[in-house]
Amino acid sequence: MPDETTAAGGAPASPAIQPPRPRLALSTAIFALATGLSRIAGLAREVVAASYFGTGGPASAFTVASQIPNLMSNLFAQAALSAAFVPVFTDLLQQGRKREAFKLASTLFWIILIALGALTALGILLAGVIMPLFTGTTFNGALDRLTAGLAQVLFPVVLLLGLTGLLVGVLQSYDEFSIPAIAPAVWNLVILVLLVVLHTDFSGGKRLYAYAIAWLVGTVVQMLMVASALRRIDFRLRLQVDWHDPRVRQVFVLMLPVTIGLGIVNLDQLMNSAFGTLVSDQAPRAIDNAFRIYMLPQGIFSVAVATVLFPTLSRQAARRDVAQMRRAVGNGMRQINLLLIPAALLMIVLATPITRLVYQRGQFNAHSTGLVSVALFWFAFSLPFGGLNLLLTRTFFAVQRPWIPTRLAAINMVVDVIVSIALYKPLGIAGLVIGTAVANAVMTALQLQRLRAGFNGRLEGSQTVMITVRIVLAAGAAAVLARILWGLLDGLLGRSLPAEIISVGGGLAAGIALYARAVLAMRIPEARQIEALVAGRLRAVR
């Protein structure tokens, strides 16, 4: 880790042409809004899918089939490649070596196309052998065959997401966040439309093929959107591969621990599904449905903060500006706590009403609501820790010390496996998700300890703890109010869809309003930052 006198990412960069840098708070707000739209569109997609397929065995088959390609894309590309590529690419831009930076990106593009193209072909050919390894005794032969068939349709996503991840890394290095943030929303909308159009063309469990085809088409559209945005920075893809470029090796050397670290973290969701098949054939889909609600606040807030901060931290590391890095990380942690702690407590007290409002219709019945709400309740405890882990991991990546979070992620996975194995038999779905929550808490503690040591013991810890205590008090009061108001409205209005919208929405709105007033009254700086940003944007609109 860097200290006040030691380089954080190599030799100091000379003053040079730098990509434009809009204000960090505004970039975060824009990215959060776009990501929020994506998460809402994704949740709408899941609501429609749940009404068509419920939480039955075929729906769980799709869950397992989709997670294998997603895991592979994270292992070999997408987030892993972007995390390793952005610091190297940004460093070249900082030095004014734009031509070399673009040549590096082109070389990596063609290498990814060849390598992941071969991996995708193998996945399609061997799906019948691979997929049964991740299904338990509750899956019969028909469900195993369905899982393999769906995976064959979905495996090209590995190649497409790999190429998209590289192009997104180029855009983020230039602080171009809007299209990469909007593209997933379009991806979800394309899937939603195609699912509605195509699902009647199939029958029985095979209706899930409509969902798989929609995923594949949506991924193609997403990649095309990101590629079109490269015109903003005049990026030209070259038909050349420079195998001797030392920076290609540097990216892959950095990518190895990032791949292992992110792969270990992403294995958690797959492990929940695999262990879930031992609980029942409905458990994998129920956990996945809960995870989609959980990811709404996670995606809107923590992903936005970590994504927008990452290029900034990479530039600060290249300049050896340790003081600014420390302030950026501390501020990012407090922003995540400010937004995710109240979200977690509101989710805990309203887990069942939220699940019922979001999903319970069509094939998704009251039994399904019970399964999903249990998973959502326990996922909520993991929410702030998951957000902090994302930011802290990106900080290690920015200073090109990726082996540190990789080792810690391995410990995280061991903790998750031990807790899940111990609890899945007596507690079922709850035991699996508790394993995730405990592992995330351990990962946060370990990363903070290591990062604090790297910054000579100074990470604005006292300020962060003091502000977090205030946040917890305000969020606790908000959660109590939300639960009481929901109970009153639910008793008065009943359980029709309009009534549930009013009761759940009213409880959440009252809790959020109380929380906002409380954190502003407590003079929490990060709350004042958001207030100033919102006020400034409203004045600009007028």
C-alpha positions as CSV (number, residue, x, y, z in Angstrom):
1,M,0.0,0.0,0.0
2,P,1.2,3.6,-0.6
3,D,2.4,5.9,2.2
4,E,3.3,9.6,2.1
5,T,6.6,9.0,0.4
6,T,6.2,5.8,-1.6
7,A,4.7,5.4,-5.0
8,A,1.2,4.0,-5.2
9,G,1.3,2.9,-8.8
10,G,4.7,3.5,-10.3
11,A,6.7,6.5,-11.2
12,P,5.0,9.9,-10.9
13,A,3.2,10.9,-14.0
14,S,4.3,14.0,-15.9
15,P,1.8,16.7,-16.6
16,A,0.1,15.7,-19.8
17,I,-3.2,15.7,-21.7
18,Q,-5.8,14.2,-19.3
19,P,-9.3,13.1,-20.0
20,P,-12.0,15.6,-18.9
21,R,-13.1,15.2,-15.3
22,P,-16.6,16.4,-14.3
23,R,-17.4,17.0,-10.7
24,L,-17.3,13.7,-8.8
25,A,-20.6,14.3,-7.0
26,L,-22.4,15.1,-10.2
27,S,-20.9,12.0,-12.0
28,T,-22.0,9.8,-9.0
29,A,-25.5,11.3,-9.1
30,I,-25.8,10.7,-12.9
31,F,-24.4,7.2,-12.7
32,A,-26.7,6.4,-9.7
33,L,-29.8,7.7,-11.6
34,A,-28.9,5.7,-14.7
35,T,-28.0,2.6,-12.6
36,G,-31.2,3.0,-10.6
37,L,-33.2,3.0,-13.9
38,S,-31.4,-0.2,-14.9
39,R,-32.2,-1.8,-11.5
40,I,-35.8,-0.8,-11.7
41,A,-36.0,-2.2,-15.3
42,G,-34.3,-5.4,-14.1
43,L,-36.8,-5.7,-11.2
44,A,-39.7,-5.2,-13.7
45,R,-38.2,-8.0,-15.8
46,E,-38.0,-10.3,-12.8
47,V,-41.6,-9.4,-11.8
48,V,-42.9,-10.4,-15.2
49,A,-40.7,-13.6,-15.2
50,A,-42.0,-14.5,-11.8
51,S,-45.6,-14.1,-12.9
52,Y,-44.9,-16.5,-15.8
53,F,-42.6,-19.1,-14.1
54,G,-43.1,-18.7,-10.3
55,T,-40.4,-20.4,-8.1
56,G,-40.8,-23.9,-9.5
57,G,-38.2,-26.3,-10.7
58,P,-37.9,-25.0,-14.3
59,A,-37.4,-21.4,-13.0
60,S,-34.6,-22.7,-10.8
61,A,-33.1,-24.5,-13.8
62,F,-32.9,-21.1,-15.5
63,T,-31.3,-19.5,-12.5
64,V,-28.5,-22.1,-12.4
65,A,-28.1,-22.0,-16.2
66,S,-27.7,-18.2,-16.2
67,Q,-25.3,-18.1,-13.3
68,I,-22.6,-20.3,-14.9
69,P,-22.1,-18.0,-17.9
70,N,-22.3,-15.0,-15.7
71,L,-19.6,-16.4,-13.4
72,M,-17.3,-17.2,-16.3
73,S,-17.7,-13.8,-17.7
74,N,-16.7,-12.3,-14.3
75,L,-13.8,-14.8,-14.0
76,F,-12.3,-14.1,-17.4
77,A,-13.5,-10.7,-18.4
78,Q,-16.0,-8.0,-17.7
79,A,-15.4,-6.7,-14.1
80,A,-12.1,-8.5,-13.7
81,L,-10.7,-7.2,-17.0
82,S,-12.0,-3.7,-16.4
83,A,-10.5,-3.5,-12.9
84,A,-7.1,-4.6,-14.3
85,F,-7.2,-2.6,-17.5
86,V,-8.4,0.8,-16.2
87,P,-5.3,1.6,-14.0
88,V,-2.9,0.7,-16.9
89,F,-4.9,2.5,-19.5
90,T,-5.4,5.6,-17.3
91,D,-1.7,5.7,-16.5
92,L,-0.9,5.9,-20.2
93,L,-3.4,8.7,-20.7
94,Q,-2.0,10.5,-17.7
95,Q,1.4,10.5,-19.4
96,G,0.0,11.8,-22.7
97,R,0.6,8.5,-24.5
98,K,-2.9,8.3,-26.1
99,R,-1.7,6.3,-29.2
100,E,-0.1,3.6,-27.1
101,A,-3.2,3.5,-24.9
102,F,-5.5,2.9,-27.9
103,K,-3.1,0.3,-29.3
104,L,-3.2,-1.6,-26.0
105,A,-7.0,-1.5,-26.0
106,S,-7.1,-2.9,-29.6
107,T,-4.7,-5.7,-28.8
108,L,-6.7,-6.7,-25.8
109,F,-10.0,-6.6,-27.8
110,W,-8.7,-9.2,-30.3
111,I,-7.1,-11.4,-27.6
112,I,-10.4,-11.5,-25.8
113,L,-12.3,-12.3,-28.9
114,I,-10.1,-15.3,-29.6
115,A,-9.8,-16.6,-26.1
116,L,-13.4,-16.1,-24.9
117,G,-14.7,-17.2,-28.3
118,A,-13.0,-20.6,-27.7
119,L,-14.2,-20.7,-24.1
120,T,-17.8,-20.0,-25.3
121,A,-17.6,-22.8,-27.9
122,L,-16.4,-25.3,-25.2
123,G,-19.2,-24.2,-22.9
124,I,-21.8,-24.8,-25.5
125,L,-20.4,-28.2,-26.4
126,L,-19.9,-29.4,-22.8
127,A,-23.0,-27.9,-21.2
128,G,-24.6,-31.4,-20.8
129,V,-21.6,-32.4,-18.7
130,I,-21.0,-29.2,-16.8
131,M,-24.4,-28.2,-15.7
132,P,-25.4,-31.4,-13.7
133,L,-22.4,-30.7,-11.5
134,F,-24.3,-27.7,-10.0
135,T,-27.7,-29.3,-9.5
136,G,-28.6,-31.3,-6.5
137,T,-30.7,-34.4,-5.8
138,T,-34.0,-32.4,-6.0
139,F,-33.3,-31.9,-9.7
140,N,-34.6,-34.8,-11.9
141,G,-33.3,-35.8,-15.3
142,A,-35.7,-33.5,-17.1
143,L,-34.6,-30.5,-15.1
144,D,-31.0,-31.3,-15.7
145,R,-31.6,-31.5,-19.5
146,L,-33.5,-28.2,-19.3
147,T,-30.6,-26.6,-17.4
148,A,-28.1,-27.7,-20.0
149,G,-30.2,-26.5,-22.9
150,L,-30.7,-23.1,-21.4
151,A,-27.0,-22.8,-20.7
152,Q,-26.1,-23.5,-24.3
153,V,-28.3,-20.6,-25.4
154,L,-26.7,-18.3,-22.7
155,F,-23.0,-19.2,-23.1
156,P,-22.3,-16.7,-25.9
157,V,-23.0,-14.0,-23.2
158,V,-19.5,-14.8,-21.9
159,L,-17.8,-13.5,-25.1
160,L,-20.2,-10.6,-25.4
161,L,-19.8,-9.4,-21.8
162,G,-16.0,-9.8,-22.1
163,L,-15.8,-7.4,-25.1
164,T,-18.3,-5.1,-23.5
165,G,-16.2,-5.0,-20.2
166,L,-13.1,-3.8,-22.1
167,L,-15.0,-1.1,-24.0
168,V,-16.6,0.1,-20.8
169,G,-13.2,0.4,-19.2
170,V,-12.1,2.7,-22.0
171,L,-15.1,4.9,-21.5
172,Q,-14.7,5.0,-17.7
173,S,-11.1,6.1,-18.1
174,Y,-12.4,9.2,-19.8
175,D,-15.1,9.7,-17.1
176,E,-17.8,8.7,-19.6
177,F,-20.3,7.0,-17.4
178,S,-23.7,7.8,-18.9
179,I,-23.9,5.2,-21.7
180,P,-22.3,2.4,-19.7
181,A,-24.9,3.1,-17.0
182,I,-27.8,3.4,-19.4
183,A,-26.9,0.3,-21.5
184,P,-27.9,-2.2,-18.7
185,A,-31.3,-0.5,-18.5
186,V,-31.8,-1.0,-22.2
187,W,-30.6,-4.5,-21.8
188,N,-33.3,-5.2,-19.2
189,L,-36.0,-3.5,-21.3
190,V,-35.1,-5.5,-24.4
191,I,-35.3,-8.7,-22.4
192,L,-38.6,-7.7,-20.9
193,V,-40.2,-6.9,-24.3
194,L,-38.9,-10.1,-25.9
195,L,-40.0,-12.2,-23.0
196,V,-43.5,-10.9,-23.3
197,V,-43.5,-11.5,-27.1
198,L,-41.8,-14.9,-27.2
199,H,-43.0,-16.8,-24.1
200,T,-46.2,-17.9,-25.9
201,D,-44.2,-19.5,-28.6
202,F,-43.0,-22.2,-26.2
203,S,-44.9,-24.6,-23.9
204,G,-44.3,-26.1,-20.5
205,G,-40.9,-25.8,-19.0
206,K,-39.5,-24.9,-22.4
207,R,-41.0,-21.5,-22.1
208,L,-37.8,-20.6,-20.2
209,Y,-36.1,-20.7,-23.7
210,A,-37.9,-17.5,-24.5
211,Y,-36.2,-15.9,-21.5
212,A,-32.8,-17.3,-22.5
213,I,-33.1,-16.0,-26.1
214,A,-34.2,-12.6,-24.8
215,W,-31.1,-12.5,-22.5
216,L,-28.8,-13.2,-25.5
217,V,-30.4,-10.6,-27.7
218,G,-30.3,-8.0,-24.9
219,T,-26.6,-8.6,-24.4
220,V,-25.9,-8.0,-28.1
221,V,-27.8,-4.7,-27.9
222,Q,-25.9,-3.6,-24.8
223,M,-22.6,-4.2,-26.5
224,L,-23.6,-2.2,-29.6
225,M,-24.7,0.7,-27.4
226,V,-21.3,0.8,-25.5
227,A,-19.4,0.5,-28.8
228,S,-21.3,3.4,-30.3
229,A,-20.4,5.6,-27.3
230,L,-16.7,5.3,-28.2
231,R,-17.2,7.9,-30.9
232,R,-17.3,10.5,-28.1
233,I,-13.6,10.0,-27.4
234,D,-12.6,9.3,-31.0
235,F,-11.6,5.8,-30.2
236,R,-10.6,3.7,-33.3
237,L,-10.3,-0.1,-33.0
238,R,-7.2,-1.2,-34.9
239,L,-6.8,-4.5,-36.7
240,Q,-3.5,-5.4,-34.9
241,V,-2.3,-7.5,-32.0
242,D,1.0,-6.5,-30.5
243,W,2.0,-9.6,-28.5
244,H,5.2,-7.9,-27.4
245,D,3.6,-4.9,-25.7
246,P,4.7,-5.2,-22.0
247,R,1.5,-3.6,-20.9
248,V,-0.6,-6.5,-22.3
249,R,1.3,-8.7,-19.9
250,Q,0.9,-6.1,-17.1
251,V,-2.9,-6.1,-17.6
252,F,-3.1,-9.9,-17.5
253,V,-0.7,-10.1,-14.4
254,L,-3.0,-7.6,-12.7
255,M,-6.1,-9.5,-13.9
256,L,-5.1,-12.8,-12.4
257,P,-5.6,-11.9,-8.8
258,V,-8.6,-9.7,-9.7
259,T,-10.1,-12.7,-11.6
260,I,-9.6,-15.0,-8.6
261,G,-10.9,-12.4,-6.1
262,L,-14.0,-11.4,-8.1
263,G,-14.5,-15.0,-9.1
264,I,-14.5,-16.1,-5.4
265,V,-17.0,-13.3,-4.6
266,N,-19.2,-14.2,-7.5
267,L,-19.1,-17.8,-6.5
268,D,-21.2,-16.9,-3.6
269,Q,-24.4,-16.5,-5.6
270,L,-23.7,-19.8,-7.5
271,M,-23.0,-21.5,-4.2
272,N,-26.3,-20.3,-2.8
273,S,-28.1,-21.8,-5.8
274,A,-26.1,-25.1,-5.7
275,F,-26.7,-25.5,-1.9
276,G,-30.3,-24.4,-2.6
277,T,-30.9,-27.4,-4.8
278,L,-30.2,-29.5,-1.7
279,V,-32.9,-27.7,0.2
280,S,-35.6,-27.9,-2.5
281,D,-36.0,-27.4,-6.3
282,Q,-37.7,-24.0,-5.5
283,A,-34.9,-22.6,-3.3
284,P,-32.5,-21.4,-6.1
285,R,-35.1,-19.3,-7.7
286,A,-36.4,-18.0,-4.4
287,I,-32.9,-16.8,-3.4
288,D,-32.4,-15.3,-6.8
289,N,-35.7,-13.4,-6.6
290,A,-34.7,-12.0,-3.2
291,F,-31.3,-11.1,-4.6
292,R,-32.9,-8.9,-7.3
293,I,-34.6,-6.8,-4.7
294,Y,-31.5,-6.6,-2.6
295,M,-29.5,-5.4,-5.6
296,L,-31.8,-2.5,-6.2
297,P,-30.3,-0.2,-3.5
298,Q,-26.9,-1.9,-3.8
299,G,-26.8,-1.1,-7.5
300,I,-28.2,2.4,-7.2
301,F,-25.8,3.6,-4.5
302,S,-22.7,1.5,-3.8
303,V,-22.0,0.5,-7.4
304,A,-22.4,4.1,-8.4
305,V,-20.1,5.4,-5.7
306,A,-17.4,2.7,-6.4
307,T,-17.6,2.9,-10.2
308,V,-17.3,6.7,-10.3
309,L,-14.5,6.8,-7.7
310,F,-12.4,4.1,-9.3
311,P,-10.8,6.1,-12.1
312,T,-10.3,9.0,-9.7
313,L,-8.5,6.7,-7.2
314,S,-6.4,5.3,-10.1
315,R,-5.3,8.9,-11.1
316,Q,-4.6,9.8,-7.5
317,A,-2.5,6.6,-7.2
318,A,-0.6,7.4,-10.4
319,R,0.2,10.9,-8.9
320,R,1.1,9.4,-5.5
321,D,-1.5,11.7,-3.9
322,V,-2.1,9.6,-0.8
323,A,-3.9,12.3,1.2
324,Q,-6.5,12.8,-1.5
325,M,-6.9,9.0,-1.8
326,R,-7.5,8.7,1.9
327,R,-10.1,11.5,1.8
328,A,-11.8,10.0,-1.2
329,V,-12.1,6.5,0.3
330,G,-13.3,7.9,3.7
331,N,-16.0,10.0,2.0
332,G,-17.0,7.1,-0.2
333,M,-17.4,4.8,2.8
334,R,-19.6,7.4,4.6
335,Q,-21.7,7.9,1.5
336,I,-22.3,4.2,1.2
337,N,-23.3,3.9,4.9
338,L,-25.5,7.0,4.6
339,L,-27.5,5.4,1.8
340,L,-27.4,1.6,2.5
341,I,-27.9,1.4,6.3
342,P,-31.4,2.9,6.1
343,A,-32.1,0.8,3.0
344,A,-31.1,-2.3,5.0
345,L,-33.2,-1.5,8.0
346,L,-36.3,-0.7,5.9
347,M,-35.8,-3.9,4.0
348,I,-35.6,-5.9,7.3
349,V,-38.8,-4.5,8.8
350,L,-40.8,-4.7,5.5
351,A,-39.4,-7.9,3.9
352,T,-42.7,-9.7,3.5
353,P,-44.8,-6.7,2.4
354,I,-42.2,-5.7,-0.2
355,T,-41.9,-9.2,-1.5
356,R,-45.7,-9.6,-1.8
357,L,-46.1,-6.2,-3.5
358,V,-43.3,-6.9,-6.0
359,Y,-43.9,-10.5,-7.0
360,Q,-47.1,-12.1,-5.8
361,R,-49.2,-12.5,-8.9
362,G,-49.7,-15.2,-11.6
363,Q,-47.7,-18.3,-10.9
364,F,-46.0,-16.5,-7.9
365,N,-48.2,-17.4,-4.9
366,A,-48.2,-16.9,-1.2
367,H,-45.9,-19.8,-0.6
368,S,-43.4,-18.3,-3.0
369,T,-43.7,-15.0,-1.1
370,G,-42.8,-16.8,2.1
371,L,-39.7,-18.3,0.6
372,V,-38.4,-15.1,-1.0
373,S,-39.2,-12.9,2.0
374,V,-37.1,-15.1,4.3
375,A,-34.1,-14.8,1.9
376,L,-34.7,-11.0,1.6
377,F,-34.8,-10.5,5.3
378,W,-31.3,-12.0,5.8
379,F,-29.9,-10.5,2.6
380,A,-30.7,-7.1,4.1
381,F,-28.1,-7.6,6.9
382,S,-25.5,-7.9,4.2
383,L,-26.4,-4.7,2.3
384,P,-24.0,-2.2,3.9
385,F,-21.1,-4.7,4.1
386,G,-21.5,-5.6,0.4
387,G,-21.4,-1.9,-0.6
388,L,-18.3,-1.2,1.5
389,N,-16.5,-4.3,0.1
390,L,-17.1,-3.1,-3.4
391,L,-15.5,0.3,-2.7
392,L,-12.6,-1.1,-0.6
393,T,-11.8,-3.8,-3.3
394,R,-11.7,-1.1,-6.0
395,T,-9.3,0.9,-3.8
396,F,-6.8,-2.0,-3.8
397,F,-7.2,-2.4,-7.5
398,A,-6.6,1.3,-8.1
399,V,-3.2,1.1,-6.4
400,Q,-2.5,-2.1,-8.3
401,R,-2.3,-4.3,-5.2
402,P,-5.0,-6.8,-6.3
403,W,-3.6,-9.8,-4.5
404,I,-4.6,-8.4,-1.1
405,P,-8.4,-8.5,-1.7
406,T,-7.9,-11.8,-3.5
407,R,-6.5,-13.4,-0.4
408,L,-9.2,-11.9,1.7
409,A,-11.9,-13.0,-0.7
410,A,-10.6,-16.6,-0.3
411,I,-11.1,-16.3,3.5
412,N,-14.6,-14.8,2.8
413,M,-15.5,-17.9,0.7
414,V,-14.3,-20.3,3.4
415,V,-16.4,-18.5,6.0
416,D,-19.4,-18.6,3.7
417,V,-19.0,-22.3,3.0
418,I,-18.6,-23.2,6.7
419,V,-21.6,-21.2,7.8
420,S,-23.8,-22.3,4.9
421,I,-23.0,-26.0,5.5
422,A,-23.6,-25.6,9.2
423,L,-27.0,-23.9,8.7
424,Y,-28.6,-25.0,5.5
425,K,-30.1,-28.2,7.0
426,P,-31.7,-26.7,10.1
427,L,-32.6,-23.3,8.6
428,G,-33.0,-24.0,4.9
429,I,-32.9,-20.9,2.7
430,A,-32.2,-18.6,5.8
431,G,-29.1,-20.6,6.6
432,L,-27.6,-20.1,3.1
433,V,-28.2,-16.3,3.1
434,I,-26.9,-16.0,6.7
435,G,-23.7,-17.5,5.4
436,T,-23.5,-14.7,2.8
437,A,-24.1,-12.0,5.4
438,V,-21.5,-13.3,7.9
439,A,-18.9,-13.7,5.1
440,N,-19.5,-10.1,3.9
441,A,-19.1,-8.7,7.4
442,V,-15.8,-10.6,7.8
443,M,-14.6,-9.4,4.4
444,T,-15.3,-5.8,5.3
445,A,-13.4,-6.0,8.6
446,L,-10.4,-7.7,7.0
447,Q,-10.2,-5.2,4.1
448,L,-10.5,-2.2,6.5
449,Q,-7.7,-3.6,8.7
450,R,-5.4,-4.1,5.7
451,L,-6.2,-0.8,4.1
452,R,-5.7,1.1,7.4
453,A,-2.3,-0.5,7.7
454,G,-1.4,0.6,4.2
455,F,-2.4,4.2,4.9
456,N,-0.2,4.3,8.1
457,G,-3.2,3.8,10.3
458,R,-5.0,6.9,9.0
459,L,-8.3,6.2,7.1
460,E,-10.6,8.8,8.8
461,G,-11.8,5.9,10.9
462,S,-12.9,8.0,13.9
463,Q,-14.9,10.4,11.8
464,T,-16.5,7.5,9.9
465,V,-17.5,5.6,13.1
466,M,-18.9,8.7,14.7
467,I,-21.0,9.5,11.6
468,T,-22.1,5.9,11.2
469,V,-23.5,5.8,14.7
470,R,-25.7,8.8,13.9
471,I,-26.8,7.1,10.7
472,V,-27.8,4.0,12.5
473,L,-29.8,5.9,15.1
474,A,-31.6,7.9,12.4
475,A,-32.2,4.8,10.3
476,G,-33.5,2.9,13.3
477,A,-36.1,5.5,14.0
478,A,-37.1,5.6,10.3
479,A,-37.5,1.8,10.2
480,V,-39.8,1.8,13.3
481,L,-42.0,4.5,11.8
482,A,-42.2,2.7,8.5
483,R,-43.3,-0.5,10.1
484,I,-45.9,1.1,12.3
485,L,-47.4,3.1,9.4
486,W,-47.4,0.1,7.1
487,G,-49.2,-1.9,9.8
488,L,-51.9,0.8,10.2
489,L,-52.5,1.2,6.5
490,D,-52.5,-2.5,5.8
491,G,-55.1,-3.1,8.5
492,L,-57.3,-0.3,7.1
493,L,-56.9,-0.9,3.3
494,G,-56.4,-4.6,2.9
495,R,-54.3,-6.5,0.4
496,S,-55.4,-5.4,-3.0
497,L,-52.7,-4.2,-5.3
498,P,-53.6,-0.5,-5.0
499,A,-53.9,-0.9,-1.2
500,E,-50.5,-2.6,-1.0
501,I,-48.9,0.2,-3.1
502,I,-50.3,2.8,-0.7
503,S,-49.4,0.9,2.5
504,V,-45.9,-0.2,1.5
505,G,-45.2,3.1,-0.4
506,G,-46.6,5.1,2.5
507,G,-44.5,3.4,5.1
508,L,-41.3,3.7,3.0
509,A,-42.0,7.3,2.2
510,A,-42.6,8.3,5.8
511,G,-39.4,6.4,6.9
512,I,-37.3,8.0,4.2
513,A,-38.6,11.5,5.0
514,L,-37.9,11.1,8.7
515,Y,-34.4,9.8,8.0
516,A,-33.6,12.7,5.6
517,R,-34.7,15.2,8.2
518,A,-32.7,13.5,11.0
519,V,-29.4,13.2,9.1
520,L,-29.6,16.8,8.0
521,A,-30.4,17.9,11.6
522,M,-27.4,15.9,12.8
523,R,-25.3,17.9,10.3
524,I,-23.8,14.8,8.7
525,P,-21.5,16.2,6.0
526,E,-22.3,13.6,3.3
527,A,-26.0,14.3,3.7
528,R,-25.3,18.0,3.3
529,Q,-23.3,17.1,0.1
530,I,-26.3,15.4,-1.3
531,E,-28.7,18.2,-0.3
532,A,-26.4,20.8,-2.0
533,L,-26.2,18.7,-5.1
534,V,-29.9,18.3,-5.4
535,A,-30.5,22.0,-4.7
536,G,-28.0,22.9,-7.3
537,R,-29.5,20.7,-10.0
538,L,-33.0,22.1,-9.2
539,R,-31.7,25.6,-9.6
540,A,-30.1,24.7,-12.9
541,V,-33.4,23.3,-14.1
542,R,-35.3,26.5,-13.2
